[in-house]
Structures are given as structure tokens and as C-alpha cells.
Amino acid sequence: MANKKRMLDNFLRYVKIDTGAISDAGKIPSSPGQLELAKMVADDLKAAGVKDIKVTEQAYLLATIPENLPANHPAKGKVPTLGFVSHFDTAEEAPNAGVKPRIIEKYDGKVITYPNNPAIRLDPSDLEELRKCVGNTIITSDGTTLLGADNKAGIAEIVEMANYFKEHPEVPHGKIRIGIIPDEEVVVGAEHLDLKEFGADKAYTIDAKSPGMLDVESFNGYKGTIKVHGNVTYPGLGKGTYLSAWMILSKLVAAMPDKYWPENGEGRQPIWWVDGLTGGIGLAELTVFLRAFDVSDIEMLKGELNKIKEGLLKKYPRTKIEIDISESYKNYKCALDKDKRVVEYAMEAMKRIGLEPRPVSLRGGNDSGRFCFEGLISTNVFCGFEEMHSLREWVSLEVMEKSVKTIISLVNVWLEKSAK
């Protein structure tokens, strides 16, 4: 169903382009490589027979696979336009430039080492998904950069889906819209996608991990700043006047209960973390992130921070502490419940190709959540990457093939159901 060699060749070209997102760049795309990749993918889609291809200066790529239903087809005029979405950018947590992909054919089930970075390895005894991939073609980086399979595997799979429908014109399908967007990793890309122009009735982001994974809910995501004001005076004569904002902020972070930090969270437990600590004696600040499936747990985390704040204000009454936290994205389960077909048909599509669906409560967020709350019911389907955002990132070519089969099966399920 998928031409694995062609898909691999495309994927290897895509990952070599530096598309690392840049927080607070103040522009879209946040990095120039995203537009470069958008133009490359547009050429690949054109070669695959895709129509109405548009690439904007902000690196939004929109395109159409036209409906091919005959006038007498029972689904004519009934099948919704399906959208498939992925993103150009890669995470900024690890180096992006100079990706050197490494292909391991017929993986033998042993520990995978990285010749250019002996400090890391992939040990199948610790990695269930790797154990399932014995005999597969595994792709990693050389260990000095991330691979970029998040989300360039999804892009390669969507392109391969387009090639399939070009090469199999006898397979009926409704109208398909393709949307590949910038800056998903810094949570701004989906916000500026014109959903009216995109024109999908239902959509799937191809941006989840392992085979069969299907996101059915997500964290609520909140982000904010904590600022502490101190007082700058000459330290040697600072008794009663000197007050270090940095010292107080460090005490605030130290007082945040360990049980809510990411390394201790699992299941439905809420988490928080901090980043971007800056400043000095007079002013110090950081960025704080809160994540929870239930909004009540977000409010609990906020309450914990305010308790810490009040305690510090009692001890250091001359300081000023500001906590400003706002919503980044919502748990989209309530939106998915408005049209359960989006999840149910995805599960059926997987079963039809022999995959066991794995509904996931995502301890994170994705573009599907934003789309849902803007009126486009959407969820997230696996594309195969593992150990994302890290130097250990890897993907199996055979799992990528399963993702392509799932996408094609999804198109078929919606067509068949619409014909009834």
C-alpha cells in the first residue's frame, strides 16, 4: 500500500533541513528552514498529483486531493471533507542543525549505540516499542542532534498517502485537504491556521507516537510568569536594605512540592515545571507551566503557588511577588464527545488493517485540541516517532507504513459510513 523506499527517501531529505522552532521569535515561521521545507514538500505533493497547492510566506502549506466519486456513488454529496495535518518545525530541546540520519536495516533486537555520542543508547530491555521492531528498518540520528521524526514522519506519511491515491485512481474517496503548518512546538502555528480556508469538515493530526495510538483527551495547558522584586544596594552595607530577588525566587522554586514535578507524574496526575530563569538582585523571573486533565487540578496547582508566595511575603515583607498564569490550551475530550465518529472511525480504520487501537489520555497537548475548540472536530493519530525531543529519537519505517495504511483506511471508513 505504501512505497517504503520512496517514503524513506522523502523522510531522509526532510530531516536534513534545520526546522528547529525558536521560542519568542516574534515571527512565523520562527526559523527559516520551515519555509524551505514547505517549498520542498509542495513540490513532492505536486508530483503526487495534489491540487490547489498553496505555500504562504509564513510556511503554511494547504493542498487538495479532489474527490473522485462518480455521480451515482451512494456517498456522493454526503462524505465530509477530511483534513490531515502535520507540522514542519522540530523541538528546540535538542540540536536541530546538521541532522545525519542513520539507517539500521533488519534490526537484530540488540542495544543500539550512537558512534558519535557514546553517552546515549537505545536498550530494548527498557523500551517496549523497540522490542516490537525486531526485523524492522530503524532510523536514528548520529546522536548529536534529534532526528526530527516529530513531525517529519507525519509529513512523509501524508505525502505517501497522496502518492497512493494518484497511483490508484480506481480507489474511491471524498475530498481530502492537506495542511502542514509551522511552529507547532512553540504553540503558535495552529492558532494562525485559517480553518475556513483549510475547509475540512473533520480532521486528524498525524502527530502521535506508537502504532495504534489515538489521542482521546489531552492535558489542559497553562503557562505564566513569576516575577520577584528585590532591592539593589551595596552588599557590604546592605543590612536591612539589600534584598535579592534571585534568592527569593530560588526559595519559591525549592518550595514547590516534588510530587508535582514531571519526573514524578504519571497516569492522571497533574504536573508543573519552570524554565527560562532570568534576572538578578532587583528583579528575577521565570516561566512556569501547569498541566492537568481536570481544570480543578490546575486551580489546585495555582493555589499551591499562592501558598508559597504568601509564606515568602511573610518572611520577606519588603519584596513583591507577581504570579500571572493563563490558559494555553484545553483538554479536548469534551469537544470530541460532540461527534464520537471522529474517534470511533479511527479505531475501526486501525482494526481493518490489523492494528489494535490504543486510546491515549495524552499527557501533553497538540494541534487537534486547538482545532476542536475552534469548531473543527479533530484528533491525533500515530505517525511512529519514539523518544521525541531528544538525541535518542528514532522511528521504524514499518511503523510509518502502518500509519499510511491507517490514513488510507480512515478515508475508506468515512466513505463507507457516509454511503449508508
N, C-alpha and C positions, 0 to 999 in steps of 0.2 A: 504493500500500500504506500509506503514511503521509500523514496530513493535515498538510502542511507549515505551513500558516498556523496551525492550532491548536497545533502543536508549537512554532512560533516564539513565539506569544503566551504560551504557558506558560513557555518559557525566559526571555523578557524579564521576566516577573513574578518568576521565581525569582532572577535575578541581581541584582535591585534590593534584595534583603534581605541585610543585612550578616551573613554567617555565618562571618566570619574566625575560625579556630581560634586559641587562646591557649595557648602552651606553659606547662606547670607551673601551670595554673589551679587544679588540685586538685579539679576537679569535671567532670562530664559532664552536659550539653554544656559545653564551655569558654566558649561565648558564647551569649547568649540568643536571637540570631537563628536559631540552628539549630532550636530548638523551634518558633519562629514559622513557619519554612519547613516543618517536618514537618507542622504542622496544615494548612497550605495544600495541600501535596501530598496529604495524606489526603483532603481534600475533592475534589481532582481525581480521585483514584483511585475514590472513591465514585461520582462522576458517570460514571466509566468502567465501572461495574458490578462493581468488585472487591469481594470479600467479606472478612469476618474482619479488618477493618482495626483495627490497634491502634497507638496512639502512646503511648510511655511518657514519664514526666517527664524522662528522660534523652535524649529525642529519638531513640529507636529506633522506626522505623516498620516494622511487619510486616503483610503482607496476602496474600490468596489469590485467584488466578483458578482456580475449580474446574474439574476435569476435565469434559469434555463428551462422552466416548466412549459410544456405545451399548453395550448388554450384549454384543452379538455382534461387537464390533470385535476384530480379532486382537491388538491391543496392550492390551486391557483387562486390568488387573491386572499388566501387565509393564513399562509405561513408568515410568521413575523420575520422582519429583517434581523438577522443575528450579527452581533458585533464581537470581534475577537481583538483583544488589546494586549500589548506588551510595552516595555519601556526601553529606551536607548541607554539611559545612564546606569552607571555602576556605583557601588557603595564607596564612600570615602574613608572607611575604616582601615583599609589596606591599600598599598600602592596599586595604581592602575596603569601606569605608563610602562611600555615595553613588555607586554604580556608575551610569553614564549610558551605556547601550549605544547603539552607533551601527550602523545597517544600511546596507550598501553593496550595492545591487542590481545584478545583471548586471556583476560585477567585470570591469573592462576590461584587466586584466593590467599596469597601471602601478603605480608606487610608491604605497603607501598612507601618507598622513601623518596626524598627530593634531593637529587645530587647537588643542587645549588643552594640548598638550605637543610643541612643535616639535623637541625634542631626540631624539625617537624616530620610527621609521618602519618599515614593512614593505616590503622591497625584494625583488621576485620573483627578481631575479638571484641572490640569496643563499638563497632559500627555495624548495626544490623543491616542497613541498606547495602553496604559494601559486600557483606556476606552473600546477599541475594544476587550479586552481579558477577559471580564466577563465570568465566567464559565470555563475558561482555567486552566491548571496547570502552575503556575508561579514558577520559580526558582530564588532565590536571594542568596547572601552570608549572613553572620550574621551581616554585616555592618562594620566589622573591616578590611576586605580585599575586593578587587574586586572579581567578580565571575569567570571571565575567559571565558565567553561565546564568547568573541572575542579572539581567533577564535576556541575554543574547541567545540562550537556548530557546526561550519562548519566541523570539523573533525568527530564528531559523525554522522553528516548527510551523509558524504561521505561513512563512514563505513556502515551505514544503507542501502545506495544505493547498495553497494556491496552485502549485505545480500539479498536484494530484487532479484537481478539478479541470485544469487545462488539458491534461493527458487522458482524462476520462470524461469526455463530453456526454457520454451516454448516461452518466450518473445524475439523476435529477436533484436539484437543490434550489432553495429560495435565494433571495438576495442576501449577500454577505458583505458586511462592512469591516474593514481592517483599520485599526487605529493604533499607531505606535507613537508613544509620547516621550517627552524629555522629563528629567528631574523628578521621577517618582521617589527616589531615595531621600530627597530633601523635602518631600511632601508639598510640592507646588505644581507639579505637572498636570495632574488630573483637574486641579482647580481651574485651570485656564483652557481645558478642552471644551470646545463649543459642542455640547451634546446635541443641539438642534442640527448643526451642520453634520455631525457624525451620523445621525439618522438611524441609529439602531433602535429596535424595539426591546430587545433583551440582549444582554452581553455577558461575556466571560473574559476575565483576565487570565492569561496563561502565565502564571507567576507564582505557583506553589511548588512545593518540594517533590516528595517521593511519589512513586506510582500509586494511583488510586486516590491521592489526597484531593479533597474538595472542602474548601472552607465554608462552614455554615454559620459561623459567627466570629467576631473579632473583639479585641480589646476596645474599650473606649480609650482614646489617646488624649492626654492633656500635656501642655508644655507651658513653662513660665520662667520667670526670673526671680531670684532672691538677691536683694541689694542690702548691704550693711554700710552704714556711715560711721566713720571714726573721727578722730581729731588729730591733726598733724601738729606736733610741737617738737622742739629739740629733745631727743631722748634723754640726754644727760640731766636735763632739768624738767623731766616730764611727770614728776609725781603729782597726781591729782588732775592732770590735764591731758597727758598723752593717752590715746585710745586707738588701738589698731583694729581697723575694720577687718583686715585679713585674719587676725587672730580670732575674732568673734565668729566670722563666717566658718572658720575651720571647726570651731566648737559646735556650731549648728550642724554641720555635716556629720561630725563624730557622734552627735546625739541622735541621729536618725536610726531607728531600730533596725538591727541587722536582718530581721526576718523578712523585711520588705525589699531587700536588695536583690537584683536579678539572680545572683548565684544561689539564692535560697528559695526561689519561686518555682512552682510547678502547678500543673492542673489549673484550677480556677483562682489560685492565689494572686492578689494584686502585687504590683512591684513599683519601685521608683528608682531613679538613678540621677546623678548630676554630671554635668560636663561644662567645659568652657569657663573654668575658674579664672578670673582676671582681677586686676586692681592692686591696691596697696594699702597704705595706712589710712588715708582719708576716705576711700571708697573701694569696696570689694564686691564682686557679684559673680553669680554663676547661673547656669541654665539648669532647670530641674524638669524631669519628665515623670509623669504619673501614668500608669496603665492598669486597667481593671476591666473585667467583663461587665460588672454592675456599677452604675453611677454611684450607688450608695458607698461602694468601696473607694471611689475617687474622693468622695466627701470625707470619708474616714481618714484617708491619707492627708488631705488638706488640713484636717483637724489635728493630726499628729504634728504637722509642721508648725501650726499655730501655737500648739502647746510648747514646743521647743522655743519658738520665738518669745512667748510670754515669759518663759523661765529665764532666757538670756536678758530680756529687758529689765527684769527684777535685779539681776546681778550687775548689769551694766546700764543703769538708767540714763546715762548720757548718750547712749547710742540710738540710732534709728534703724529699724529693720523693715524693709518693704518686701512683701511676697505678692506677686502678681501672676496668677495662673489662669489660662484659658483653654478652651477645647480645641483640639486639632482635628479629631475625627471621632465618629461614633461607632458603637457596636451595631453592625448592620443586620443582625438577625431579625429584628422587628420588621425591617423592610423586606427581607427575603420571605417572611411569612405571608406577605401580601400576595405573592404569586409563587406558590410552592413548586410550580412546574420547573422553575429555573434549576433548583437543586435536584428534584426528582428525575428530570430528564437527563441530567448529567450523570446521575447514578446509573440509570438504565443504559446510557451510552457506554459506560465503562463495563457493565456486565456483559453487554453484547460482544465486546472484544476479549472477554475472558478475564477482566480485571475485577478484583473485589474492591468496591468503593470504600474509602476511608474518610468519613466525615470528620472534620477537624474544627475544634474551637481554637482559633488562631491566636496565639499569644503575641500579637502584633497587629499591624493594620495593612491595608492595601488599597489600591485604587477602586476596587469594587465597592468598598464601603462608601466612598465619596459619591460614586455614581448612583448608588442606591438612594442616597438622601437628596440627590438632585433629580430624582424621578426615573432613572434608568436602572431597572432591577438587574443586578449583576452579581456573580460570584466568581471565585478564584479556583482554577483548575491546575493540576500539577504540570510542570514542564521538565522536572527531573534534577535540578541542581541540588547539591548537598554541601554542607559546611560553608554556606554562603557568607559573604562579607569577610572572608578570612583567606589567609595564604593557603589553607588546605582545601579550598573549594574544588569540587570535582563533579563530573556528570558522566552518566553512561549513555552511549549512543543508542543502545537498545531501548533505554527508558525514554529517550527523546522520540524514538519511533513510536512507542506506545502513546505518547502524548499526541502525536499527529493522528494516530488511529482514533484516539478519543475525540479529537476535534471533528474529524470527518463523521464519526458515529453520532456525535451531537447534532450535526447538521441533518443527518438522516432521521434521527428520532423526532426532531421538531417537525420535519416534513411529514412523516408518517402520522404523527399525532394530530397535525393540523388538517390532514385529509379526512379525518373521521367526523 
